[in-house]
Amino acid sequence: MSKATYPLKLPLSVKEAAARLAKADGVSLNQWIASAVAQKVGAMETAADFLRRRAGDASPGDFVEMLERVADRSPQPGDELPPDRH
């Protein structure tokens, strides 16, 4: 596996928390951060692949058409938009 370096600047509180967790896991901070980034990349790519497959051949126009079929009624209690989002 080839490796690349990247200078990473973290807020001190985040670095300290990551260092504490890495120590608890018995790995170096570098190894812990690399693993955390790999997990996030995997999760994001998996989600993107899932959504791409789920969407299939759908287009933005299909979405608008689907929304137009929704009944025009008030939202259920608790589902209203906050006043500043109207």
LOKETOR-185182 format. One record per atom (N, C-alpha, C): residue number from 1; residue in three letters; x, y, z. Coordinates in nm, 3 decimals. Layout:
N
R, sekol, torvex, px, py, pz
R, NUM, ALA, X, Y, Z
...
# end
This chain:
86
R, sekol, torvex, px, py, pz
R, 1, MET, 0.086, -0.118, 0.000
R, 1, MET, 0.000, 0.000, 0.000
R, 1, MET, 0.089, 0.123, 0.000
R, 2, SER, 0.062, 0.214, -0.092
R, 2, SER, 0.139, 0.338, -0.095
R, 2, SER, 0.080, 0.434, 0.008
R, 3, LYS, 0.164, 0.522, 0.056
R, 3, LYS, 0.119, 0.617, 0.159
R, 3, LYS, 0.155, 0.757, 0.117
R, 4, ALA, 0.075, 0.851, 0.162
R, 4, ALA, 0.101, 0.992, 0.137
R, 4, ALA, 0.094, 1.065, 0.270
R, 5, THR, 0.167, 1.172, 0.279
R, 5, THR, 0.161, 1.252, 0.401
R, 5, THR, 0.071, 1.372, 0.377
R, 6, TYR, 0.012, 1.419, 0.486
R, 6, TYR, -0.075, 1.535, 0.480
R, 6, TYR, -0.063, 1.609, 0.613
R, 7, PRO, -0.021, 1.734, 0.608
R, 7, PRO, -0.012, 1.809, 0.734
R, 7, PRO, -0.153, 1.843, 0.782
R, 8, LEU, -0.186, 1.796, 0.900
R, 8, LEU, -0.321, 1.812, 0.952
R, 8, LEU, -0.320, 1.906, 1.071
R, 9, LYS, -0.406, 2.006, 1.064
R, 9, LYS, -0.419, 2.100, 1.176
R, 9, LYS, -0.554, 2.075, 1.241
R, 10, LEU, -0.551, 2.044, 1.369
R, 10, LEU, -0.674, 2.017, 1.444
R, 10, LEU, -0.686, 2.115, 1.560
R, 11, PRO, -0.810, 2.147, 1.598
R, 11, PRO, -0.825, 2.222, 1.722
R, 11, PRO, -0.763, 2.140, 1.836
R, 12, LEU, -0.702, 2.206, 1.930
R, 12, LEU, -0.632, 2.137, 2.039
R, 12, LEU, -0.724, 2.039, 2.111
R, 13, SER, -0.847, 2.077, 2.136
R, 13, SER, -0.939, 1.988, 2.208
R, 13, SER, -0.965, 1.860, 2.130
R, 14, VAL, -0.975, 1.871, 1.997
R, 14, VAL, -0.998, 1.752, 1.913
R, 14, VAL, -0.875, 1.664, 1.914
R, 15, LYS, -0.758, 1.724, 1.902
R, 15, LYS, -0.633, 1.646, 1.904
R, 15, LYS, -0.616, 1.574, 2.037
R, 16, GLU, -0.645, 1.643, 2.146
R, 16, GLU, -0.630, 1.580, 2.277
R, 16, GLU, -0.727, 1.463, 2.293
R, 17, ALA, -0.850, 1.481, 2.247
R, 17, ALA, -0.949, 1.372, 2.255
R, 17, ALA, -0.906, 1.255, 2.167
R, 18, ALA, -0.858, 1.283, 2.046
R, 18, ALA, -0.813, 1.177, 1.955
R, 18, ALA, -0.693, 1.104, 2.015
R, 19, ALA, -0.600, 1.178, 2.075
R, 19, ALA, -0.482, 1.116, 2.137
R, 19, ALA, -0.525, 1.025, 2.253
R, 20, ARG, -0.620, 1.071, 2.331
R, 20, ARG, -0.670, 0.991, 2.444
R, 20, ARG, -0.734, 0.862, 2.393
R, 21, LEU, -0.816, 0.873, 2.288
R, 21, LEU, -0.882, 0.754, 2.232
R, 21, LEU, -0.782, 0.659, 2.166
R, 22, ALA, -0.682, 0.716, 2.099
R, 22, ALA, -0.579, 0.632, 2.037
R, 22, ALA, -0.504, 0.554, 2.143
R, 23, LYS, -0.469, 0.622, 2.251
R, 23, LYS, -0.398, 0.555, 2.360
R, 23, LYS, -0.483, 0.442, 2.418
R, 24, ALA, -0.612, 0.469, 2.437
R, 24, ALA, -0.702, 0.366, 2.490
R, 24, ALA, -0.712, 0.247, 2.396
R, 25, ASP, -0.700, 0.272, 2.265
R, 25, ASP, -0.704, 0.164, 2.166
R, 25, ASP, -0.569, 0.097, 2.149
R, 26, GLY, -0.465, 0.156, 2.207
R, 26, GLY, -0.330, 0.098, 2.197
R, 26, GLY, -0.265, 0.119, 2.062
R, 27, VAL, -0.300, 0.229, 1.995
R, 27, VAL, -0.239, 0.259, 1.866
R, 27, VAL, -0.186, 0.402, 1.868
R, 28, SER, -0.104, 0.433, 1.768
R, 28, SER, -0.052, 0.569, 1.759
R, 28, SER, -0.162, 0.665, 1.716
R, 29, LEU, -0.142, 0.792, 1.745
R, 29, LEU, -0.239, 0.893, 1.703
R, 29, LEU, -0.253, 0.891, 1.551
R, 30, ASN, -0.143, 0.881, 1.481
R, 30, ASN, -0.147, 0.877, 1.335
R, 30, ASN, -0.231, 0.759, 1.286
R, 31, GLN, -0.208, 0.642, 1.344
R, 31, GLN, -0.282, 0.523, 1.303
R, 31, GLN, -0.431, 0.540, 1.335
R, 32, TRP, -0.462, 0.599, 1.449
R, 32, TRP, -0.601, 0.618, 1.489
R, 32, TRP, -0.672, 0.714, 1.393
R, 33, ILE, -0.605, 0.825, 1.358
R, 33, ILE, -0.664, 0.922, 1.265
R, 33, ILE, -0.682, 0.860, 1.127
R, 34, ALA, -0.582, 0.784, 1.080
R, 34, ALA, -0.593, 0.719, 0.949
R, 34, ALA, -0.712, 0.623, 0.947
R, 35, SER, -0.731, 0.549, 1.056
R, 35, SER, -0.844, 0.456, 1.064
R, 35, SER, -0.977, 0.532, 1.066
R, 36, ALA, -0.983, 0.642, 1.141
R, 36, ALA, -1.106, 0.722, 1.148
R, 36, ALA, -1.141, 0.779, 1.011
R, 37, VAL, -1.042, 0.828, 0.939
R, 37, VAL, -1.067, 0.884, 0.806
R, 37, VAL, -1.113, 0.772, 0.711
R, 38, ALA, -1.049, 0.655, 0.720
R, 38, ALA, -1.087, 0.543, 0.634
R, 38, ALA, -1.231, 0.500, 0.661
R, 39, GLN, -1.271, 0.499, 0.789
R, 39, GLN, -1.408, 0.463, 0.823
R, 39, GLN, -1.506, 0.564, 0.765
R, 40, LYS, -1.474, 0.691, 0.775
R, 40, LYS, -1.563, 0.795, 0.723
R, 40, LYS, -1.573, 0.786, 0.571
R, 41, VAL, -1.461, 0.765, 0.504
R, 41, VAL, -1.462, 0.752, 0.358
R, 41, VAL, -1.549, 0.633, 0.318
R, 42, GLY, -1.532, 0.521, 0.387
R, 42, GLY, -1.611, 0.402, 0.356
R, 42, GLY, -1.759, 0.427, 0.375
R, 43, ALA, -1.795, 0.493, 0.485
R, 43, ALA, -1.936, 0.521, 0.511
R, 43, ALA, -1.994, 0.614, 0.406
R, 44, MET, -1.920, 0.717, 0.370
R, 44, MET, -1.971, 0.813, 0.271
R, 44, MET, -1.983, 0.748, 0.133
R, 45, GLU, -1.884, 0.668, 0.095
R, 45, GLU, -1.891, 0.603, -0.036
R, 45, GLU, -2.004, 0.501, -0.039
R, 46, THR, -2.024, 0.430, 0.070
R, 46, THR, -2.133, 0.333, 0.077
R, 46, THR, -2.267, 0.405, 0.065
R, 47, ALA, -2.283, 0.515, 0.136
R, 47, ALA, -2.408, 0.591, 0.130
R, 47, ALA, -2.432, 0.645, -0.011
R, 48, ALA, -2.327, 0.698, -0.073
R, 48, ALA, -2.342, 0.753, -0.208
R, 48, ALA, -2.379, 0.643, -0.307
R, 49, ASP, -2.316, 0.526, -0.294
R, 49, ASP, -2.348, 0.414, -0.383
R, 49, ASP, -2.493, 0.368, -0.363
R, 50, PHE, -2.534, 0.360, -0.237
R, 50, PHE, -2.671, 0.319, -0.207
R, 50, PHE, -2.771, 0.417, -0.270
R, 51, LEU, -2.747, 0.546, -0.249
R, 51, LEU, -2.840, 0.646, -0.302
R, 51, LEU, -2.841, 0.646, -0.454
R, 52, ARG, -2.725, 0.626, -0.515
R, 52, ARG, -2.718, 0.620, -0.661
R, 52, ARG, -2.798, 0.501, -0.714
R, 53, ARG, -2.782, 0.385, -0.649
R, 53, ARG, -2.858, 0.267, -0.692
R, 53, ARG, -3.008, 0.288, -0.668
R, 54, ARG, -3.042, 0.346, -0.554
R, 54, ARG, -3.183, 0.368, -0.519
R, 54, ARG, -3.249, 0.465, -0.617
R, 55, ALA, -3.174, 0.565, -0.658
R, 55, ALA, -3.229, 0.665, -0.750
R, 55, ALA, -3.248, 0.606, -0.889
R, 56, GLY, -3.164, 0.510, -0.926
R, 56, GLY, -3.175, 0.449, -1.058
R, 56, GLY, -3.164, 0.554, -1.168
R, 57, ASP, -3.263, 0.555, -1.255
R, 57, ASP, -3.263, 0.649, -1.367
R, 57, ASP, -3.346, 0.774, -1.337
R, 58, ALA, -3.377, 0.796, -1.210
R, 58, ALA, -3.460, 0.911, -1.173
R, 58, ALA, -3.389, 1.041, -1.209
R, 59, SER, -3.469, 1.142, -1.235
R, 59, SER, -3.415, 1.274, -1.269
R, 59, SER, -3.479, 1.377, -1.176
R, 60, PRO, -3.424, 1.497, -1.171
R, 60, PRO, -3.488, 1.602, -1.091
R, 60, PRO, -3.633, 1.625, -1.132
R, 61, GLY, -3.663, 1.611, -1.260
R, 61, GLY, -3.800, 1.627, -1.307
R, 61, GLY, -3.893, 1.521, -1.248
R, 62, ASP, -3.841, 1.398, -1.232
R, 62, ASP, -3.920, 1.293, -1.170
R, 62, ASP, -3.955, 1.330, -1.026
R, 63, PHE, -3.861, 1.391, -0.957
R, 63, PHE, -3.882, 1.433, -0.818
R, 63, PHE, -3.991, 1.540, -0.810
R, 64, VAL, -3.985, 1.637, -0.899
R, 64, VAL, -4.086, 1.743, -0.901
R, 64, VAL, -4.222, 1.682, -0.930
R, 65, GLU, -4.228, 1.591, -1.025
R, 65, GLU, -4.355, 1.525, -1.059
R, 65, GLU, -4.411, 1.451, -0.938
R, 66, MET, -4.327, 1.383, -0.864
R, 66, MET, -4.371, 1.310, -0.745
R, 66, MET, -4.422, 1.407, -0.639
R, 67, LEU, -4.353, 1.517, -0.619
R, 67, LEU, -4.398, 1.616, -0.521
R, 67, LEU, -4.532, 1.676, -0.558
R, 68, GLU, -4.558, 1.692, -0.687
R, 68, GLU, -4.685, 1.749, -0.731
R, 68, GLU, -4.802, 1.656, -0.701
R, 69, ARG, -4.776, 1.527, -0.681
R, 69, ARG, -4.883, 1.431, -0.649
R, 69, ARG, -4.918, 1.431, -0.501
R, 70, VAL, -4.837, 1.497, -0.418
R, 70, VAL, -4.862, 1.499, -0.274
R, 70, VAL, -4.979, 1.592, -0.245
R, 71, ALA, -5.068, 1.545, -0.159
R, 71, ALA, -5.185, 1.627, -0.123
R, 71, ALA, -5.140, 1.757, -0.058
R, 72, ASP, -5.212, 1.863, -0.089
R, 72, ASP, -5.182, 1.994, -0.032
R, 72, ASP, -5.257, 2.008, 0.100
R, 73, ARG, -5.188, 1.979, 0.209
R, 73, ARG, -5.250, 1.989, 0.341
R, 73, ARG, -5.144, 2.032, 0.442
R, 74, SER, -5.191, 2.076, 0.556
R, 74, SER, -5.101, 2.122, 0.661
R, 74, SER, -5.019, 2.005, 0.715
R, 75, PRO, -4.898, 2.032, 0.760
R, 75, PRO, -4.816, 1.925, 0.817
R, 75, PRO, -4.876, 1.873, 0.947
R, 76, GLN, -4.842, 1.751, 0.980
R, 76, GLN, -4.886, 1.693, 1.106
R, 76, GLN, -4.821, 1.770, 1.221
R, 77, PRO, -4.883, 1.770, 1.338
R, 77, PRO, -4.824, 1.840, 1.453
R, 77, PRO, -4.681, 1.792, 1.479
R, 78, GLY, -4.591, 1.888, 1.492
R, 78, GLY, -4.451, 1.857, 1.515
R, 78, GLY, -4.367, 1.857, 1.388
R, 79, ASP, -4.432, 1.853, 1.269
R, 79, ASP, -4.360, 1.852, 1.142
R, 79, ASP, -4.356, 1.991, 1.076
R, 80, GLU, -4.410, 2.093, 1.145
R, 80, GLU, -4.412, 2.226, 1.085
R, 80, GLU, -4.269, 2.280, 1.073
R, 81, LEU, -4.252, 2.369, 0.974
R, 81, LEU, -4.125, 2.440, 0.962
R, 81, LEU, -4.115, 2.544, 1.074
R, 82, PRO, -3.995, 2.567, 1.125
R, 82, PRO, -3.980, 2.674, 1.223
R, 82, PRO, -4.018, 2.808, 1.158
R, 83, PRO, -4.064, 2.905, 1.237
R, 83, PRO, -4.109, 3.033, 1.180
R, 83, PRO, -4.003, 3.103, 1.094
R, 84, ASP, -3.877, 3.085, 1.128
R, 84, ASP, -3.771, 3.153, 1.051
R, 84, ASP, -3.737, 3.081, 0.920
R, 85, ARG, -3.802, 2.969, 0.888
R, 85, ARG, -3.773, 2.892, 0.766
R, 85, ARG, -3.883, 2.902, 0.662
R, 86, HIS, -3.980, 2.991, 0.682
R, 86, HIS, -4.092, 3.003, 0.585
R, 86, HIS, -4.052, 3.084, 0.467
# end
